Amino acid sequence: MDIEKFLEEKAALIDKVIEKYIPRFFSENAVLFKINPPRYAYNLEALNKAVAEPIWEFLDRGGKRWRPALFLLICEALGKNPEDFVDFAIIPEVIHNGTLLIDDIEDASEFRRGKPCTYKIYGLDIAINAGNAMYYLPLLPLIENREKVSLEKLCEIYEIYVQEMISLSFGQAMDIAWHRGLANADAIDEKEYLQMCAYKTGTLARMAAEIAAVLADANGELVEKLGRFAESIGVAFQMQDDILDLTSTEFAEKKGGRGQDVTEGKRTLIVIHALKVADTNDRERLIDILKMHTSDQELRDEAIAIMQKYGSIEYVKQFARKMVEESWREVERLLPASDAKEKLNSFAKFLIERKI
């Protein structure tokens, strides 16, 4: 299976479905107004300038759309026709992009996907509001298609949504507190880091898998195991991002230089491992550079060299691979043999070994 081609095809399909519910230009025929018509007037120009335009300017920058692709693969592996569920696959993807708009503000980032961050183009007020709107707009398919989904399933899906949205905020809170020095970031252990990641970067993959599994009639155990598998992919995907931030020139160029995580003072698993095994001088020097929040490339490279010296990057590569393999074994025994099952396994491997 050519995963890159599969992702490209699914990305085009997902963007079409997103457009169905969040149009590039709102008109009186928009699904939103069909479900919830305005009481007094349609102010389309304001909504287009402050909602549709910033959202689509950002979505059009690309992105792998791997969460909805995972959603559709899970439906297929559970013996369903993924085309029947494609409208629901946009839920985690739109939310994910909304979190990026907000994250860029919280991190005071300059660039995202090779362009100035949305708040730099449209202003803080519009970017915050558009990002927040993206947390709720993708739920429109659940309302629009409620006659096709049982009340029991809808309740379960809404419960998954609420739990995962709370987890997102908790993960972001932990991440911010650590890199702003509001908690003892230098004493974080692996389990604390993994919990932050499970909250922040595992949660939307888990949401995708669990909603797909509920819609595809999976039992409670399989919903839980698929969610755990997807969470491990999400966490491993983040670990690969952290590795690429330190090692890939192509990846770094899109973000404004190698070692952006060093500038942000982030406590990645790579950093946590290096702080644990480094000698006193290197440990203190790495902490000092992280606390500087520097954009100086020489200092960032010095921090990266310390992490490389202690094999921390390779350690995290192996850790991510092992985590996904272990969670796959749990799922593998519960899924029937099929091509879709093999595609799901290949898909997971691709995501954690990608080069960009």
C-alpha positions in Angstrom: 0.0 0.0 0.0 1.3 3.4 -1.0 0.6 5.4 2.2 1.5 8.8 0.8 -0.8 8.3 -2.2 -3.5 7.1 0.1 -3.1 10.2 2.3 -3.2 12.5 -0.7 -6.4 10.9 -2.0 -8.1 11.1 1.4 -6.9 14.6 2.0 -8.7 15.8 -1.1 -11.9 13.9 -0.1 -11.8 15.3 3.5 -11.3 18.9 2.3 -14.4 18.5 0.1 -16.5 17.2 3.1 -15.2 20.0 5.4 -16.3 22.5 2.7 -19.8 21.0 2.8 -20.1 21.9 6.5 -17.8 24.9 6.7 -18.1 26.6 3.3 -15.4 28.8 1.9 -18.1 31.4 1.6 -21.2 31.3 3.7 -24.5 31.7 1.9 -28.0 31.4 3.1 -27.9 27.8 1.9 -25.1 26.8 4.4 -25.8 23.7 6.5 -25.3 25.7 9.6 -28.2 28.0 8.7 -30.4 25.1 7.7 -29.9 23.6 11.2 -29.9 26.9 13.1 -31.3 29.8 11.0 -30.6 33.3 12.3 -33.5 35.0 14.0 -33.0 38.5 12.5 -30.6 38.7 9.6 -27.8 36.9 7.7 -24.6 39.0 8.0 -22.6 37.0 5.5 -19.8 39.4 4.9 -18.8 39.5 8.5 -18.9 35.7 8.9 -16.9 35.3 5.6 -14.2 37.8 6.6 -13.9 36.6 10.3 -14.7 32.9 10.1 -14.6 31.3 6.6 -11.6 33.2 5.2 -9.1 32.6 8.1 -10.2 29.0 8.5 -9.7 28.2 4.8 -6.6 30.2 4.4 -5.1 27.9 7.1 -6.7 24.7 5.8 -5.4 25.4 2.3 -1.8 25.3 3.6 -2.1 21.6 3.6 -1.5 19.1 6.4 -1.4 15.3 6.3 -5.1 14.8 7.2 -4.0 11.5 8.8 -6.6 11.5 11.6 -9.6 11.3 9.3 -7.6 8.8 7.2 -7.1 6.7 10.3 -10.9 7.1 11.1 -11.8 5.7 7.6 -9.3 2.8 7.9 -10.8 1.7 11.2 -14.3 1.7 9.7 -13.0 -0.5 6.9 -11.1 -2.8 9.2 -14.4 -3.3 11.1 -16.1 -4.4 7.9 -17.9 -1.2 7.0 -17.9 0.9 3.9 -15.8 3.9 4.9 -17.7 6.1 2.4 -20.8 5.8 4.6 -18.9 7.5 7.4 -16.8 10.1 5.7 -18.9 13.1 7.0 -18.0 12.2 10.6 -14.3 11.8 9.8 -13.8 15.6 9.6 -14.5 16.0 13.4 -11.0 15.4 14.8 -9.3 17.0 11.7 -11.1 20.4 12.0 -10.6 20.4 15.8 -6.9 19.6 15.3 -6.5 22.6 13.0 -8.4 24.8 15.4 -5.9 23.8 18.2 -3.0 24.9 15.9 -4.4 28.4 15.5 -4.7 28.7 19.2 -1.3 27.0 20.0 0.5 29.4 17.7 -0.9 32.3 19.8 0.0 30.6 23.1 3.5 29.9 21.9 4.0 33.3 20.2 5.0 31.4 17.1 6.0 33.2 13.9 5.3 30.5 11.2 3.1 27.6 10.6 3.3 25.4 7.5 5.7 27.8 5.9 3.6 30.9 6.2 3.0 33.6 9.0 0.7 32.3 11.7 -3.0 33.1 11.3 -3.0 35.6 14.2 -0.1 37.5 12.4 -2.3 37.8 9.3 -5.8 38.4 10.7 -5.1 39.6 14.3 -5.4 38.0 17.7 -9.2 38.5 18.0 -10.1 36.8 14.7 -7.6 34.0 15.1 -8.8 33.1 18.6 -12.4 33.2 17.6 -11.9 31.2 14.4 -9.8 28.6 16.3 -12.6 28.3 18.9 -15.3 28.0 16.2 -13.3 25.0 14.8 -13.9 23.1 18.1 -17.6 23.1 17.4 -18.3 23.5 13.7 -17.2 19.9 12.8 -20.0 18.6 15.1 -22.5 19.7 12.4 -22.4 16.3 10.7 -23.7 14.7 13.9 -26.7 17.1 13.9 -27.3 16.9 10.2 -27.2 13.1 10.1 -28.9 12.4 13.5 -31.7 10.4 11.8 -29.1 8.0 10.5 -27.4 7.4 13.8 -29.1 5.9 16.9 -29.6 8.0 19.9 -27.4 5.6 21.9 -24.5 6.0 19.5 -24.9 9.8 19.4 -24.8 10.0 23.2 -21.7 7.8 23.2 -20.0 10.0 20.6 -20.8 13.3 22.4 -19.4 11.8 25.6 -16.2 10.8 23.8 -16.0 14.4 22.3 -16.5 16.1 25.7 -13.9 13.9 27.5 -11.3 14.3 24.8 -11.8 18.1 24.6 -11.2 18.3 28.3 -8.1 16.2 27.8 -6.8 18.5 25.1 -7.0 21.5 27.5 -5.3 19.6 30.3 -2.4 18.5 28.0 -1.9 22.0 26.8 -2.0 23.3 30.4 0.8 20.9 31.4 2.9 21.7 28.4 2.6 25.5 28.9 3.2 25.2 32.7 6.4 23.3 32.1 8.0 25.5 29.4 7.0 28.6 31.3 8.6 27.4 34.5 5.3 27.4 36.4 6.0 23.9 37.6 9.3 22.0 38.2 10.0 21.2 34.6 13.5 19.9 35.3 12.1 17.1 37.4 9.5 15.7 34.9 9.8 12.0 34.5 8.8 9.9 31.5 5.3 9.0 32.9 4.4 12.6 33.5 5.5 13.5 30.0 3.6 10.5 28.5 0.4 11.7 30.3 0.8 15.2 28.9 1.3 13.7 25.4 -1.7 11.3 25.9 -3.8 14.3 26.8 -2.5 16.8 24.2 -1.4 14.8 21.1 -2.9 11.4 21.6 -6.4 12.7 22.3 -7.6 13.6 18.7 -6.3 10.4 17.3 -8.0 8.5 20.1 -11.2 10.6 19.4 -11.0 9.6 15.7 -10.6 5.9 16.5 -13.3 5.7 19.2 -15.9 7.6 17.2 -15.2 5.4 14.1 -15.4 2.3 16.2 -18.7 3.3 17.8 -20.2 4.1 14.4 -18.9 0.8 13.0 -20.7 -1.2 15.8 -17.5 -2.3 17.7 -18.0 -3.6 21.2 -16.8 -1.7 24.3 -13.4 -3.6 24.6 -12.6 -3.0 20.9 -13.5 0.7 21.1 -11.2 1.1 24.1 -8.3 -0.9 22.5 -8.6 1.0 19.2 -8.6 4.2 21.1 -5.4 3.2 22.9 -3.8 2.1 19.6 -4.7 5.5 18.0 -3.4 7.3 21.1 -0.1 5.6 20.8 0.1 6.6 17.1 -0.7 10.2 18.1 2.0 10.3 20.8 4.5 8.6 18.6 3.7 11.1 15.8 4.5 13.9 18.2 7.8 12.2 19.2 8.7 12.0 15.5 7.9 15.7 15.2 10.2 16.4 18.1 12.9 14.3 16.4 12.5 16.1 13.0 12.5 19.5 14.7 16.1 18.7 15.8 17.3 16.8 12.8 15.5 17.7 9.6 16.5 20.8 7.7 13.4 20.5 5.4 11.1 20.2 8.4 12.8 23.0 10.3 12.6 25.4 7.3 8.8 25.3 7.5 8.9 26.3 11.2 11.5 29.0 11.0 14.8 27.1 11.8 16.1 23.9 13.5 15.4 23.6 17.2 12.1 25.6 17.6 11.3 23.4 20.5 14.6 24.6 22.2 13.4 28.2 21.6 10.1 27.4 23.3 11.9 25.7 26.2 9.8 22.5 25.6 10.4 19.5 27.7 10.1 16.8 25.1 11.0 13.1 25.9 14.3 13.8 24.1 15.1 16.6 26.6 13.8 14.5 29.6 16.1 11.6 28.6 19.1 13.9 28.1 18.6 15.6 31.5 18.3 12.2 33.2 21.6 10.7 31.8 23.8 13.8 31.1 26.7 14.7 33.4 26.2 17.7 35.7 27.8 20.3 33.4 25.9 19.2 30.3 22.7 19.0 32.2 23.0 22.5 33.7 24.0 23.9 30.3 21.0 22.3 28.5 18.6 23.7 31.2 20.2 27.2 30.9 19.7 27.2 27.1 16.1 26.0 27.4 15.4 28.8 29.9 16.8 31.4 27.6 14.0 30.8 25.0 16.7 31.9 22.5 16.3 32.1 18.7 20.1 32.1 18.3 20.9 29.2 16.0 24.3 28.6 17.6 22.8 28.1 21.0 20.0 25.9 19.7 22.6 23.8 17.9 24.6 23.5 21.2 21.5 22.2 22.9 20.9 19.7 20.1 24.5 18.5 20.3 24.1 17.8 24.0 21.0 15.7 23.3 22.8 13.8 20.5 25.8 13.2 22.7 23.7 11.1 25.1 21.8 9.2 22.4 18.5 10.8 23.4 17.2 11.2 19.9 17.8 7.5 19.1 16.3 6.5 22.5 13.0 8.3 21.6 12.9 6.8 18.1 13.0 3.3 19.6 10.6 4.2 22.4 8.0 5.4 19.9 8.3 2.3 17.7 8.0 0.0 20.7 4.9 1.8 22.1 3.0 1.5 18.8 4.0 -2.1 18.3 2.7 -3.0 21.7 -0.6 -1.3 21.3 -1.0 -2.9 17.9 -0.7 -6.4 19.4 -3.6 -5.7 21.6 -5.8 -4.6 18.6 -4.5 -7.3 16.2 -6.0 -10.1 18.2 -9.5 -8.5 18.2 -9.7 -7.6 14.5 -10.7 -10.1 11.8 -8.1 -10.8 9.2 -8.5 -8.5 6.2 -6.6 -6.2 3.8 -7.9 -3.2 5.7 -6.3 -4.6 8.9 -2.9 -4.9 7.2 -3.4 -1.3 5.8 -4.0 -0.1 9.3 -0.8 -1.6 10.6 1.2 -0.2 7.6 -0.4 3.2 8.1 0.8 3.3 11.8 4.3 2.4 10.8 4.5 5.1 8.1 3.4 7.8 10.5 6.1 7.1 13.0 8.9 6.7 10.5 8.2 9.6 8.2 10.9 12.1 7.2 8.8 15.2 7.0 
